[in-house]
Amino acid sequence: MVLLRKKIGVVVTGGIAAYKATELVRQLVKAGAIVRVIMTKSASEFITPLTLQVLSRHEVLIDTFSENDTEHVQHIEFADWCDLVVVAPATANIIGKLSNGIADEIASTTLLAVACPCLLCPAMNTNMYQHPATQRNLKRLKKDGYYLLEPDTGFLAEGYEGKGRLPVITQIVEKLESIAAKHFYPQLLENKKVIVTAGGTRERIDPVRYISNDSSGKMGYAMAKIASFLGAEVSFISTKDHFPMMDNMDLILVESALQMQKEINERYAQTDYVIMAAAVSDFRMMDQAEHKIKKKDQENEKILWELIENPDILAELGQNKKQQVLVGFAAETQNLIEYAQRKLKSKRIDWIIANDVSQKDIGFNSKNNQVTLLNEKGQVVNLPKMEKIDLARKVWEIILNDPIIKD
Ligand code: PMT
């Protein structure tokens, strides 16, 4: 979404991970970016320029002196064209050249002319990566304003384990998204602290069983991701831990409603926005069994477990509200607006987002959602069905009353 129509220059240098540039280009094109590629001569030993030309749908530059266009100098034109540049894989050689201002072939010459944000993704043998010269160069490049994505540790092409692998491509794309957001999105939440809760809480019955619901955490994660794109410091208090964390986003993993409440309360006084997208269980076991509950021998025998109500976290936040803007979600299967309105009032919050969870293609665990926002001033905004990440962006625009983010 952030990369839509962004002009991205992909610079591929000569390491074994060069073949992974195909997937990077593919994913960037899929994200709606316009992609052009530069390859060093050594990179073209690992993968052909034609492959990247086909995937990027643009001519690949590999030679500084193949100047076919008399109007432009190609490496300058390329550098000026880019909104964002990513060097993946970035070898020790290109890192060394860049940190010393050397420009002696197409990649280094172009990179020296680049004035837009640039992400370096080092990938090489672990000893080359740990070498003091490489580390010194990387430190200097960071100081010069380059973005760096550390290599992964794992099985290397050399046949042994070490740090030096190119991170998975989705991670590179996510890093580019957060860099793009930082530079191209208005930083409406800069210096603001935001709590977002996500996922269904788990209320233990015994050590191996629990009461929960179908909330996947996707809606909350989308709200948290956009908040971080807008510059907020985000505490993502979630029952799910498989989401990649963006810049300025901390994962606080919780299980039960009581744990969630504790983590929120510890941060509440310093917080500006609380987005309660979590599906908090209304009940928990009165007494959680210490050991696995044994089944009774008799079929159809009634089993009675006593439940107790959990605290209503959001309602308590509403009672202690000062500067905070409080946003709740109302998951309903009937009388959507009426019930949502009641929750808005009874919990004394600023916004409620009415979410019909009776439909399979929206709400719980789906990619899409469709909601109605209601606020305490009587404003009502209907949002059509769309992907949760796009919806989260619209929701933030409405809450912040700032339509600066243009499509
Ligand atoms: O996670 P996904 O799969 O992406 O699905 C998203 C979602 C459907 C879970 C989400 O969009 C949503 O609707 N979340 C709220 C679910 C819910 O618990 O709704 P509720 O109507 O029971 O509660 C109203 C509000 O009070 C919610 O903001 C809830 O977080 C909060 N609450 C509820 C109970 C409780 N004990 N404490 C609370 O703070």
Residues whose N, C-alpha, C, O or C-beta is under 5 A from the ligand:
A	BS01	PMT	G199 D214 S215 S216 G217 K218 M219 G220 M276 A277 A278 A279 V280 S281 D282 N310 P311 D312 I313 L314 G328 F329 A330 A331 N355 G363 F364 N365 S366
